[in-house]
């Protein structure tokens, strides 16, 4: 009888260590800075920053990339697959700088390594944290809100569109073609 109890305990402990295929739901301490969508469906790739209570980025790789699987439901999320990393993943280095009211994380998307993106974090009045993404558009620096990828069958990209806001609050759009 003791052997069965021991075996059940070991199996239960081992199963608890196996990571789930689905990603954990993002928390308020992990706000999304921007997202990427494709013409294929409504699913989105989100780029979020893990923050502490003071809105400081947590760790030396605080940016998390995950799918929001809107085709299956509003709360469905999944981690990127290994084969998706070249298209949507990040370069390994994340430069983290802490400031008195938040921080800055410089990232580079693998698909656009020559265009760094700065994610800034700040505390907002009334509590909570704000995260913004900034990069260079053709008209100058702008807040990056969204990346849209127009794909065509089977595996080609027609164009990529960056959507954002300039420092003056005006809409910025840049079209990138092969």
N, C-alpha and C positions, 0 to 999 in steps of 0.2 A: 504494500500500500504506500509506503514512504517513497518508493521509486516513482510511482505514478504522480504523486504530488510534486516531487522534485522535477520530473520531466515537464509537467504542466507549467511550473514556475519558470523554467529555463525557456520554454517555447514562448510563453507570454512576454518575457523580457526581451527575447530576440525580435519578436514581431513589433514591439514598441520601438526598437531601434531602426527599423526599416522605414525610410522616408516615404511619404505618400506621393503618388503621382501628381496629384493636384497641389497647387501652391496654396499657401495660407492666404486668407483674405487680407489685403492691405489694411493697415490700421491708420488711425488719425495721425500717428507718429511716423507715418511713411507716406507723405503726400506725393502725388504724381506731379512732375514738373512739366511734362509734355507727353504726347502720344503720337503713334504712327498708325495710320490705317491704310488699307489696300483696297483696290477696286473689286476684289474678289468677293468680299463679304463684309459684315459689320464688325468683326473681331478687331481688337486694337492691341498694339504693343505699348505698354506704359513704362515710363522711366521715372522711378520714384526714389526718394531719398529717406533713409532711416535717420530719424532725429531723436534727440533726447528732449527732456522737458524745457531746456533753454534754447531749443531750435538749433542746436549744434549737430552737424553730421556725426554719426556714430561709426567709429572704426576707420580703417584705412581704405575700405571699399564700401562706402555707404550707399551707393546707387544700386538699386535692384531693378531688373528688367523682367517683366512678366506679361503674359497674355491676359487680356480681359475678353473672355469667350462669350461675347454678346449674342452670338447665334444660339447659344444654349441657355442663356439666362443672365440677368444683370449682375449676379453675385458670383458667377463662375470665373475662376482664374486658374491659370496654369503657368508653370515655368517654361522658359524657352527650351526647345530641344537642342541637342548638340548640332544637328544639321542646320538649324536656324541661326546659330551664332554668327556666321559670316555676314548674313544679311541684316540682322537686327541687334546683334550683341555689341558689347563694348570692348574696346582695347583694354588690356589688363590694368594699365596704370590709371589711377584716379588720384589726382592731386587735391588734397584736402587742406583747407585753410580755415581756422576758427576765428571768428570776430566776436566782439562783445555782445552783439545782438543776434548772432546766428553763425553763418559760415558761407564758404564757397567751395564747390567741388568742380574741378575741370575734368570733363570726360571727352572721349572721342568714340564715335560710332565706328565700328569696323568698316562699314561700307563707305564712310566719309571721314576717314582718318585725318585728312588735311583740313578739316573744318571743326576746330574744337568748340565745345559747348560748355559754358559756365553756368552751373546751377547755384543760385544764391538762395540762402535761407534767412528769414528774419522773423522776429516775434511781431505779432499783430496786437493792436489794442483790443482788450477784452479777452485775451488769451488765444492760444493757438499759434500755429506757424504758417508762414507763407513761403512757397517755393516758386522760383521763376527760372526759366532757361533762357540764356542769352547766347547769340551767335552772330556771325557776320552774314548779312544778306548783301545782295549786289548794291543796295542803296546805303549800306552802312550797318552798324550794329543794331540789332533788334531783338525783342523778346520772342523766342520761338514758342509757338503754341501747339503746332501740329505739323506733321509730315505726312503727305499723301503720296502713295506709290501706285501708279497706273500700270498694271501688268497686262500682258497678253499671253495667250496660250502658246506653247506649254510653259516655258520658264523664262520669258523675257520681260524686261522693264521698258515701257514706252517713255515714261518720264517720272520724275520725282518733283513734287511741289512743296516748298516750305511756306508755311503761313505764320505770320507773326504781327507784332506791333512795333513800330519805330519808337524812338525816344519821344517823338512829338505826339504819340498816341494814334498815329495813322496806320492803317492796315498795310502790311508789307507782304508781298508774295514774290517768290523767286522760283522759276521753272528750270529744272536741271534735266538735260537730255544727254544721251550717250554721245 
